[in-house]
Amino acid sequence: MIDTHCHLTFPDFEGRVGEVLDQAERAGVVGAITISTTTGDAPLALEVAASDPRVWCSAGVHPLYSDQGPHDWQALRRVALHPKCVAWGELGLDNHYDKPVKSIQRQVLDEHLAFIEGCRDDGIDLPIVLHCRKAFDELIPILRETSLDRSRFVFHCFTGSPDDARAALDFGAMISFTGVVTYRNAADVQEAAKLVPSDRIMVETDAPFLSPVPKRGERPCMPAYSRYTAEFLAELRGERWEEFHAAIDANAARFFGIEFARAGGASERGTPGVRA
């Protein structure tokens, strides 16, 4: 499997990305997509991706960084033209924090979506990674107004309710889960995870954040830990590990348009052999 969403350009991983990826590979996590958060971060994410065959990247402006303009949209376009860039994002809305204020978040989101539509018209057609925190009722109608393919969106780090999951699925998007789903106080997220069809679910870490049980509270979270979340989800959903594992691999490969090989023994159920 791969970690479909992490942030390898963050200071937590500076100077040791190779070591982090080696650790992940020993756990059967054979690759990672490093997600950008600003137009300045996107070229750095591409540098990481271009330097290691186990890494891909995205290009986008996170809503919590939307006030860090001016945003160089053409820098994102240059990154998106590279074959190791496999997605736009992350982008969206965040109502958990007071800042950036909603008007700035919305302005940047509108610019971002229009930019993506323009790039598609120029032949750059990538899936889109969404950040949506306490904003499903606002974000989904905005997305419906675009001409973008609904099946090419993924709501990453899903922390909503079962009703939120139904709304995302009815819209047509994928849903991705982090270590949050393993937490005792995440009953709503766990119920939501049971609703997602096997061809619409993905797994990630959002590293360096949100370490799953049994690593909860540790920072940084590591891409290797996506294995813990995947195994938890298989058990939660009452699915055999081999079947769930095959499904998330197929979903990640199809959605992001990438190929990756399973590590030896990665399909065998068991505790990941990783250490922070």
N, C-alpha and C positions, 0 to 999 in steps of 0.2 A: 504494500500500500504506500501512498504518499501522504504527506501533510499538505493539504490543499490550501492552507492559509497560515502564514507566519510572517514575522518581520525580521529578517536576518540582517537588515541594515541598522537595527537599533544598537545602542551602545553595549547592551548585554552580550552581544556576540562579536564585538569588534576584535579582530585579530585571531578569531578561533572558529570561523565558519566551517572550515574543513574538519576540525575536530568534532564539531556539533553534528555534521552530516555523517561522519564515520560512526558516531555513537548511535545515530538514528538507524543507519544501515544494519548495525548489529542487532537492532530490535525488529528488523524486517520493514522498516520505514525507508524505502529506497530512494526517495526524492522529496522535494519540497517546492512550494510556490511562495516566493517572497513577495509580499504585497506592499505597494508603495502608498504613501500617505500625503505627499505633496509633489508639486512639479519639480522640485529640487531633489526629492528623494528618489523619484522614478529612475533617473539615470544611474544612481548608485545601486538601485535594485538590479538594473540591467547589468551593471559591472559584475555583481555577484553571480547572476545567472549565466553570464557569458564565460565566467571563469571556471565553472564546474558543471559537468553534464548532468548532475543530479538536481539541478536547480532551474526553475523557470521564474518569471516575474510578471508583475502587472504594472499598469500606469494609471494613476488617478489621484484625486484630492479627497482625503477623508473629511467628513463634515466638521470634525473637531479641529481641523486645521484650515477651515475655510476662510478664516480671518487673516491668514498669513500670506496675503497677496503682495504684489500682483502675481497672478497665476500665469505661468508661461505655457499656454496650451500647446504651442508648437513643440515644446520640449517633450510633452507627452506623445505627440504624434511621431516624433523621431524615435522614441522608445518603442512605440507600438509597431513600427515598421520592421523591427528586429524579430527574427523567428523565435527567439527565446522569450519574447513577451507574449503571453497567452491570454491576457484578460485586461479589461478596463477596471479601474477601481483601486481601493474601495471608495465608494461614493454613496451618499444618501442623506439621512437626517438623524439627528440625535436629540431627544427631548429629556435625557437624563440630567444634563448639565445646563446651567444658565447661559454659559458662553461657549462658543460664539452665539450671538443672538440669532433668533430664528430667521430674521430678514436676510442676514449675511449667508447663513446656511442655504436658504432657499435660492438666493441669487446665484451662488456658486453651483448649486445642483442644476439649476436651469441652464446655466452656461455649459456645464459639463455634459449634460444630456444632448444639448444642441450640437456641441462639438463632436460627440460620438456619432450622432446621426450624419453630420457632414463627412466624417471620416469614412463611414460606411459607404456613402455615395462615391467616395474616392477609392473604394475597394479594400478598406481596412475594416474587417468584420470580426470583432472579438466578443466573447461573452463578457458579462458585467457582474462584478462582485459588489453586493449591496451591504451597506452598514445601516441597520434600521433598529434603533433603540427607542422603544415606547413611541413609535411613530408609524405603525402599520396603516392606521386609518388615514394618515396624511400622505404617506409615500406612495402607496399603491395607486391611488387615483392620479397622481402626477405621472407615474410610469405608464398608466393606461393611455394618457394623452400623447405619448410618443409613438413613433412608427417602429420602435424596436421590437424584436422577436421576444415574446414573453418567456419562452422556454430557455432563453439564453441569459436569464438572470438567476443568481443564487443569493438567497438571504443568508449571509454568513453569520456565524456566532449567534445562532438563534437562542434568544432568551425570553421569548414571548409565551403566550398562553396557547392552549389548544385552538381557541377561536382565531388567534393570529396565524397559527399554522394553516388552518383551513383557508383563511383569506389568501395567504401566500400560494397555497396549492391551487386554489380556484383561479388565481391570477395566471398560473401556469409555470411558476418558478420552481427551482430546486431549493432545498433547505440543507444547511450545513450546521453541524453541532460541534461544540468545543467541550472541554472538560467540565463546563458548568453543568452539563447533563448528569454528571456523576455525583453532584453534591446532594446531601440529604435535604437541603432546603429548596431544592429545585423540582418539586413535584409537578408543577405545571409544565415545565420544560420536558420532563420525562413522559408525561401524558401526551404532549405534542409529538414527541419522537416516535411514539407508537402508531401515530396516524399517518406518517409519511410513507408513501409507497416505496418499494425497494429500488425502483428506478429513478427516484427523485431525491435521494439522501446522500450526503457526503460528510466527511469527517475531517477535522482540522484541530490545530492547537490555539491559534492566535498568539503563539509564542512571541515575546517572552511573558505573556500574561496567561492567567487562568489555568494553572497546572491542575490536572485532574486528580481525583483520588486514585492511588494512594500518595500522590505527591502534592496534594493540595496545600497551599501556603508557601510553597517553594518558588523562588524567583532566581533565575529565569525558568519559566516553563521551556521545555525543550521539544523540538520536532519529534523526537523519539516517543514522546508521551502520547502522541495521537493513537498509538497502539492500545494504550489503556482505555481511551475513550471508545475506540472501535469495539473492543471486546466487551465493554460495559453495555454498549448499545445492542450488540447481538444478543446478549443475555436478556436485556430488558425487553426486547422485541420478541423473544422466544424463538430466535432463529439459530440454526447451526452456524458455528463460526465460519466454516468453509464457504457456506452459501452467502452469508453477509459480507464476508471478505471479498468474494468474487464480485458481488454487486457494487460495493463502493469503489473497487478498482475500475470496473467497467464504466461507472458513472463519471469518475474523475477523468478517465481517458477520453470519454466521449465529449464531456462538457468543455474541457480545456483543449481538446484536440492534441493530446500528447500521447507518447508511448513510453512505457516504463516496464522493466522486467522485475518479476518477483525475486526477492532474495531467497537464498536457500533456507528452507524450513519456515519461511514466513507464513505459510498457510496453516501451520500447525498451531493449535490453540495452546496458550501457555502464558506465563508471566513474562513480559518483556525483560530481557537481560540488560537493563540500563541502569546507570548511576549518574546522578547529577554531578 
